[in-house]
Amino acid sequence: MTDMVTLIAKTNPLERELKMASRTVQESDLQRLGELYFTAYDAGAAGDSIEVALADIQASWAGKYGHFLPNASHVALDENGKIVAAVLVVEHAIGDDTPDAPFIIELITDREHRRRGLAEDLVLTTMDTLFNEGKADVALRVEATNSAALALYLSLDFHRWSPEDTED
């Protein structure tokens, strides 16, 4: 099993212009999100078929990983309006070993659109939305070996969280 790291950050208002066009996730996006989820990762990471990946995205929308927050979940659009990246957020992750905070369950970027700041912009947009809704923190999990993702999150002031952090 892959070693996962839980990270948490304070939400904050957006303080700069975004590099992309974006909007909140809509139910009509699920098909495209399933395709993106399946093709953005290495073979098998999002399931053995596009149908499995789509079913997982639909299950996310339906609350399998926590109460889905469409207003805090955003998609990045290319110049033709096609979804090329997405951040999916739930009110609180399932399980006792996560912070009591909104939780990013997925951050996906199309392989052809990586290294353009889309993931950073999506996380910043989510942090702004959550801040404006009165949420103090946002959390996520990332593979400990995913150095690119860790570098992104650390640059956005995420830090390591453990269950001991909340004990009295």
C-alpha positions as CSV (number, residue, x, y, z in Angstrom):
1,M,0.0,0.0,0.0
2,T,1.1,3.5,-0.8
3,D,2.1,5.7,2.1
4,M,-0.2,8.7,2.3
5,V,0.3,12.0,3.9
6,T,-2.6,14.2,5.2
7,L,-2.1,17.9,4.7
8,I,-4.1,20.9,6.0
9,A,-4.1,24.6,5.3
10,K,-5.9,27.7,6.3
11,T,-8.4,29.0,3.7
12,N,-7.9,32.5,2.5
13,P,-9.3,35.0,0.0
14,L,-8.0,35.0,-3.5
15,E,-5.4,37.7,-3.9
16,R,-4.4,37.4,-7.5
17,E,-5.7,37.1,-11.0
18,L,-6.2,33.5,-12.1
19,K,-4.5,32.1,-15.2
20,M,-7.6,30.2,-16.4
21,A,-11.2,30.2,-17.0
22,S,-13.1,28.2,-14.4
23,R,-16.5,27.5,-12.9
24,T,-18.1,25.3,-10.3
25,V,-18.7,21.6,-11.0
26,Q,-22.1,20.7,-12.4
27,E,-23.8,17.3,-12.6
28,S,-23.6,17.5,-16.4
29,D,-19.8,17.5,-16.1
30,L,-19.6,14.0,-14.6
31,Q,-19.1,12.2,-18.0
32,R,-16.1,14.5,-18.8
33,L,-14.8,14.2,-15.3
34,G,-14.8,10.4,-15.5
35,E,-12.9,10.6,-18.8
36,L,-10.4,13.1,-17.3
37,Y,-10.0,10.9,-14.2
38,F,-9.3,7.8,-16.3
39,T,-6.8,9.4,-18.7
40,A,-4.9,11.7,-16.3
41,Y,-3.4,8.9,-14.3
42,D,-1.2,5.9,-15.1
43,A,-3.1,2.8,-16.2
44,G,-5.1,1.2,-13.4
45,A,-4.9,4.1,-11.0
46,A,-8.5,5.2,-11.7
47,G,-9.8,1.7,-12.4
48,D,-9.5,-0.8,-15.2
49,S,-11.8,1.0,-17.6
50,I,-13.3,4.4,-18.3
51,E,-16.7,3.0,-17.0
52,V,-15.1,2.2,-13.6
53,A,-13.6,5.7,-13.5
54,L,-16.9,7.3,-14.4
55,A,-18.7,5.2,-11.8
56,D,-16.2,6.4,-9.1
57,I,-16.8,10.1,-10.1
58,Q,-20.6,9.5,-10.0
59,A,-20.2,7.9,-6.6
60,S,-18.1,10.9,-5.4
61,W,-21.0,13.2,-6.5
62,A,-23.5,11.0,-4.7
63,G,-21.5,11.2,-1.4
64,K,-19.4,8.0,-1.3
65,Y,-16.4,9.9,0.0
66,G,-18.3,12.5,2.1
67,H,-21.0,15.1,1.4
68,F,-20.0,16.5,-2.0
69,L,-19.6,20.3,-2.2
70,P,-20.2,21.4,-5.8
71,N,-19.8,25.1,-4.9
72,A,-16.3,24.4,-3.6
73,S,-15.4,22.0,-6.5
74,H,-14.2,23.7,-9.6
75,V,-13.2,22.9,-13.2
76,A,-10.7,24.6,-15.4
77,L,-11.6,25.2,-19.0
78,D,-9.5,25.4,-22.1
79,E,-10.1,28.1,-24.8
80,N,-12.9,25.9,-26.3
81,G,-14.7,25.5,-23.0
82,K,-13.5,21.9,-22.5
83,I,-12.8,20.7,-19.0
84,V,-9.0,20.1,-18.6
85,A,-8.6,20.1,-14.9
86,A,-10.8,19.7,-11.8
87,V,-10.8,19.9,-8.0
88,L,-13.4,17.8,-6.1
89,V,-14.2,18.7,-2.5
90,V,-16.3,17.1,0.2
91,E,-17.6,18.6,3.5
92,H,-15.5,16.2,5.5
93,A,-13.7,13.0,4.5
94,I,-15.0,9.7,5.6
95,G,-13.2,8.2,8.5
96,D,-11.8,9.2,11.9
97,D,-8.3,9.8,10.7
98,T,-8.9,13.0,8.9
99,P,-9.3,16.6,10.1
100,D,-12.7,18.1,10.7
101,A,-12.5,20.3,7.6
102,P,-13.6,20.4,4.0
103,F,-11.5,17.8,2.1
104,I,-10.1,17.8,-1.4
105,I,-10.7,14.3,-2.6
106,E,-9.4,14.7,-6.1
107,L,-7.2,17.2,-8.1
108,I,-7.0,16.1,-11.7
109,T,-5.2,17.8,-14.6
110,D,-5.2,16.5,-18.2
111,R,-1.8,15.3,-19.2
112,E,-1.5,17.8,-22.1
113,H,-2.3,20.7,-19.8
114,R,0.1,20.1,-16.9
115,R,2.8,22.6,-15.7
116,R,0.5,25.5,-16.6
117,G,-0.6,26.4,-13.0
118,L,-4.1,25.0,-13.4
119,A,-3.9,22.8,-10.3
120,E,-2.6,25.7,-8.2
121,D,-5.4,28.0,-9.5
122,L,-8.0,25.4,-8.8
123,V,-6.8,24.9,-5.2
124,L,-6.6,28.7,-4.7
125,T,-10.2,29.0,-6.0
126,T,-11.4,26.3,-3.7
127,M,-9.6,28.0,-0.7
128,D,-11.3,31.3,-1.6
129,T,-14.7,29.7,-1.9
130,L,-14.4,27.9,1.4
131,F,-13.0,31.1,3.1
132,N,-16.1,33.0,1.8
133,E,-18.3,30.3,3.2
134,G,-16.7,30.7,6.7
135,K,-14.6,27.5,6.6
136,A,-11.3,28.0,8.3
137,D,-9.3,25.0,6.9
138,V,-9.1,22.7,3.9
139,A,-7.3,19.3,3.9
140,L,-6.3,16.5,1.5
141,R,-4.3,13.4,1.2
142,V,-1.4,12.9,-1.1
143,E,1.1,10.0,-1.8
144,A,4.2,10.6,0.2
145,T,6.2,9.8,-3.0
146,N,4.4,12.4,-5.2
147,S,7.0,15.1,-5.0
148,A,5.3,17.4,-7.6
149,A,2.0,17.4,-5.6
150,L,3.8,17.8,-2.3
151,A,5.7,20.8,-3.7
152,L,2.5,22.4,-4.9
153,Y,0.7,22.0,-1.6
154,L,3.7,23.1,0.5
155,S,3.9,26.2,-1.7
156,L,0.3,26.9,-0.8
157,D,1.1,26.7,2.9
158,F,-0.3,23.2,3.5
159,H,1.4,21.4,6.3
160,R,1.4,17.8,7.7
161,W,-1.6,16.9,9.9
162,S,-2.0,13.9,12.2
163,P,-4.8,12.8,14.4
164,E,-2.7,13.7,17.5
165,D,-3.0,17.3,16.4
166,T,-6.6,17.5,17.6
167,E,-6.2,15.6,20.9
168,D,-6.7,17.6,24.1
